[in-house]
């Protein structure tokens, strides 16, 4: 009787938490159906490894210094490979989930998930499906519907298309609102129940969208363009 051996799926891991990185690698190696072809603790090294090994799937941490996971997804997409991306995060931030999926992630899982769930998520994505845990799915679609409603309202009201503030997501507006009050990144993280790294990611995105280079310029732009009068967020 001839035995057929299933080809192992090639996996690459990118996470700045080395302990977590090794934990996932050991888990996948024990599973026996995966071949971890490389690991990296930042996006730059990860991209080089992806070019070299062309893995079937990349498990990519969203919250990293320098280039974050969102930037990583965009750069991986530019490579033009068939590599799928499964986003990893310690936070169930609806805005982050929405943006990761919007730019190309095929799934989003929390680092606190049980090992069996992570394996299932990887297999689902490898099989061409989209994976979101049930709890995150509801948050994702609620956020999607809210964003769609707000975009529709902006178009119907004939809002000034030149106002760069219109490009901000609801979460970025919350962050900017707190920044205008002089609150530190750590303080913003505490008020919004997200990590300081996630706050920095939002701030960098705000800078890019408002075409400014620092916090002071961002706050001045917000004040000069009526942001404070139309965004009254309780803190």
Beta strands, then each sheet from edge to edge (+ up, - down):
strand 1: 9-14
strand 2: 34-40
strand 3: 57-61
strand 4: 84-89
strand 5: 107-110
strand 6: 131-132
sheet 1: 2+ 1+ 3+ 4+ 5+ 6+
end
